[in-house]
Amino acid sequence: MDSKRFTGREGRLISASEALELTTPHQKRERDFTARGENYVKAEFFGLHTFNDLIKMHGDSCVGFRVYYGLRDEEEDNDSKAQKSKKPTARLVLVPVDADGNDIMRSAQAGGLKDMPVQGDAMTGGPLCPRQC
C-alpha cells in the first residue's frame, strides 16, 4: 500500500438503477454456472449484528472491510429427496482492514494453526440467494 491511508469513507453510494446495471449481467449468467456444475449464487446476506460483533472485536483499528471472493464445495439445495451432491459455490469473505490498508486477522498473524479457537477475525457464510431468500 502506498502512503495513502484509508479513512472509512471509501466506496460510494449508488442509485438503485446503477445497482441493477451492475448486478444484471451476473444474474443473466446463471445458466453458465449451472452448466459448469457450480451452484449459482445471486447474493449473500450478512446481518447487522454480525457486522457489529466483528467491528467490536477489532475496535478503532477497523476502518472498513475488504471483500474477498471465495469458493468452496457445498451441497446443492433442491426439493428432491435424492442424494445431494457437492458443487463449487461462490462465497464472500469479509475481512476488517486498518487505516494502512492491512487486513486485520490476528489468528492468521499468529501462525493460523488449525486447532486455534475461532477468533472472529473475518465473516462469511451468510444465507445465499436464490437458496434462502
C-alpha positions as CSV (number, residue, x, y, z in Angstrom):
1,M,0.0,0.0,0.0
2,D,1.3,3.5,-0.8
3,S,1.3,6.3,1.7
4,K,-2.4,7.0,1.3
5,R,-4.4,5.9,4.3
6,F,-7.9,4.6,4.5
7,T,-10.4,6.9,6.2
8,G,-13.5,4.7,6.3
9,R,-15.1,6.9,3.6
10,E,-14.0,4.7,0.7
11,G,-16.6,3.5,-1.8
12,R,-19.6,5.4,-2.9
13,L,-23.3,5.3,-2.6
14,I,-25.2,4.5,-5.9
15,S,-28.7,4.6,-7.1
16,A,-31.0,1.6,-7.4
17,S,-30.7,1.8,-11.2
18,E,-26.9,1.7,-11.1
19,A,-27.1,-1.2,-8.7
20,L,-29.3,-3.1,-11.2
21,E,-26.9,-2.1,-14.0
22,L,-24.0,-3.7,-12.2
23,T,-25.8,-6.9,-11.0
24,T,-27.9,-7.8,-14.0
25,P,-25.1,-9.1,-16.2
26,H,-24.1,-11.5,-13.5
27,Q,-27.6,-12.7,-12.9
28,K,-28.0,-13.4,-16.7
29,R,-25.1,-15.9,-16.4
30,E,-27.0,-18.3,-14.0
31,R,-27.1,-21.0,-16.8
32,D,-23.3,-20.6,-17.3
33,F,-22.7,-21.5,-13.7
34,T,-25.1,-24.5,-13.6
35,A,-23.7,-25.8,-16.9
36,R,-20.2,-25.9,-15.4
37,G,-21.6,-27.9,-12.5
38,E,-21.4,-25.0,-10.0
39,N,-24.1,-23.6,-7.6
40,Y,-25.3,-20.2,-8.9
41,V,-25.1,-17.5,-6.2
42,K,-27.1,-14.4,-6.8
43,A,-26.3,-12.7,-3.5
44,E,-25.2,-13.4,0.1
45,F,-26.8,-11.8,3.2
46,F,-24.9,-10.6,6.3
47,G,-26.6,-9.5,9.4
48,L,-26.0,-6.1,11.0
49,H,-25.4,-7.7,14.4
50,T,-22.7,-9.9,13.0
51,F,-21.0,-6.9,11.4
52,N,-21.2,-5.0,14.7
53,D,-19.6,-8.0,16.5
54,L,-16.8,-8.1,14.0
55,I,-16.2,-4.3,14.3
56,K,-16.3,-4.5,18.2
57,M,-13.7,-7.3,18.1
58,H,-11.2,-5.0,16.3
59,G,-12.1,-1.7,17.9
60,D,-11.0,1.6,16.4
61,S,-8.3,-0.1,14.3
62,C,-11.1,-1.3,11.9
63,V,-11.9,1.5,9.3
64,G,-13.6,-0.8,6.8
65,F,-13.8,-4.1,5.1
66,R,-12.1,-5.9,2.2
67,V,-14.4,-8.3,0.5
68,Y,-12.6,-11.4,-1.0
69,Y,-14.2,-13.8,-3.4
70,G,-14.0,-17.4,-2.2
71,L,-15.1,-20.8,-3.5
72,R,-15.9,-24.0,-1.6
73,D,-17.8,-27.2,-2.3
74,E,-21.3,-27.1,-0.8
75,E,-24.4,-29.2,-1.1
76,E,-26.9,-28.2,-3.7
77,D,-30.3,-27.3,-2.2
78,N,-33.1,-28.8,-4.2
79,D,-36.6,-30.1,-3.4
80,S,-35.8,-33.7,-4.4
81,K,-35.1,-36.3,-1.7
82,A,-32.2,-37.7,-3.8
83,Q,-28.6,-37.6,-2.6
84,K,-27.4,-34.1,-2.6
85,S,-24.1,-33.5,-4.5
86,K,-21.5,-31.0,-3.5
87,K,-20.7,-28.4,-6.1
88,P,-18.3,-25.4,-6.2
89,T,-20.2,-22.5,-4.6
90,A,-19.0,-18.8,-4.6
91,R,-18.7,-17.3,-1.2
92,L,-17.8,-13.8,0.1
93,V,-15.2,-13.4,2.9
94,L,-15.3,-10.0,4.6
95,V,-12.1,-9.1,6.4
96,P,-11.6,-6.0,8.6
97,V,-9.0,-3.5,7.4
98,D,-6.9,-0.9,9.2
99,A,-6.1,2.6,8.1
100,D,-2.9,1.5,6.4
101,G,-4.8,-1.0,4.3
102,N,-3.8,-4.1,6.1
103,D,-6.1,-7.0,6.7
104,I,-6.7,-7.4,10.5
105,M,-6.6,-11.1,11.1
106,R,-4.9,-11.9,14.4
107,S,-5.1,-15.7,14.2
108,A,-3.5,-15.7,10.7
109,Q,-0.7,-13.5,12.0
110,A,-0.2,-15.8,15.0
111,G,0.5,-18.7,12.6
112,G,-3.1,-19.6,11.8
113,L,-2.9,-23.0,13.5
114,K,-5.9,-25.1,12.6
115,D,-6.6,-26.1,16.3
116,M,-6.7,-22.5,17.4
117,P,-10.1,-21.4,18.8
118,V,-12.3,-19.3,16.4
119,Q,-11.2,-15.7,16.8
120,G,-13.9,-14.0,14.8
121,D,-11.3,-12.4,12.5
122,A,-13.4,-12.4,9.4
123,M,-17.0,-13.1,8.3
124,T,-18.5,-15.5,5.7
125,G,-21.4,-18.0,5.5
126,G,-24.4,-15.7,5.1
127,P,-27.6,-17.2,3.7
128,L,-27.4,-17.4,-0.1
129,C,-29.9,-16.3,-2.7
130,P,-31.5,-17.9,-4.5
131,R,-31.5,-20.8,-1.9
132,Q,-32.6,-18.9,1.2
133,C,-34.3,-15.8,0.0
